[in-house]
Amino acid sequence: MKQDMKESVNKRVMTFLKSKSITIKALASQIGVNEKTLGNKLSGRIRIDMDTAMSLLMCFDTLSAEWLF
């Protein structure tokens, strides 16, 4: 995944979370991942993998794959 695309996905996820007033801690608990790992993914330190992306999409029916990617 290209660097600018990775940053865009991260920004979109953060924008979505902010619009729903969802914390990283709450999201991590909801999708069953470690809070620190999720924070690293959203900050761009670690790439958002397909498992995380799919968990997000399955957890939130208002989140669109087309918009996310």
C-alpha positions in Angstrom: 0.0 0.0 0.0 1.4 3.4 -1.0 2.4 5.7 1.9 -0.1 8.4 0.9 -2.9 5.9 0.6 -2.0 4.4 4.0 -2.2 7.8 5.6 -5.5 8.5 3.9 -7.1 5.3 5.3 -5.8 6.1 8.8 -7.2 9.6 8.5 -10.5 8.3 7.3 -10.8 5.9 10.2 -9.9 8.6 12.7 -12.4 11.0 11.1 -15.1 8.2 11.4 -14.3 7.5 15.0 -14.4 11.2 15.9 -17.7 11.6 14.2 -19.1 8.8 16.3 -17.3 9.9 19.5 -15.6 6.5 19.7 -12.2 6.2 21.4 -9.4 4.0 20.2 -9.8 2.0 23.5 -13.5 1.5 22.9 -12.9 0.5 19.3 -10.2 -1.9 20.2 -12.5 -3.6 22.7 -15.3 -3.7 20.2 -13.3 -5.4 17.4 -11.2 -7.5 19.7 -7.7 -6.2 19.2 -5.1 -4.8 21.5 -5.5 -1.1 22.2 -1.8 -0.3 21.7 -1.7 -2.2 18.5 -4.7 -0.5 17.1 -3.3 2.9 18.1 -0.1 2.1 16.3 -2.1 1.1 13.2 -4.2 4.3 13.2 -1.1 6.5 13.8 0.6 4.9 10.8 3.4 3.1 12.8 1.9 -0.2 11.7 0.0 -0.9 8.5 -3.7 -1.4 8.8 -4.1 -5.0 7.7 -7.1 -6.6 6.0 -8.2 -8.3 9.2 -8.5 -4.9 11.0 -10.2 -3.3 8.0 -12.7 -6.2 7.8 -13.4 -6.0 11.5 -14.1 -2.3 11.2 -16.4 -2.8 8.2 -18.3 -5.6 9.9 -18.6 -3.7 13.2 -20.0 -0.5 11.6 -22.7 -0.9 9.0 -22.4 2.8 8.2 -18.7 2.5 7.3 -18.2 2.0 3.6 -15.3 0.1 2.1 -15.4 2.4 -1.0 -15.0 5.4 1.3 -12.4 3.8 3.5 -10.2 2.7 0.6 
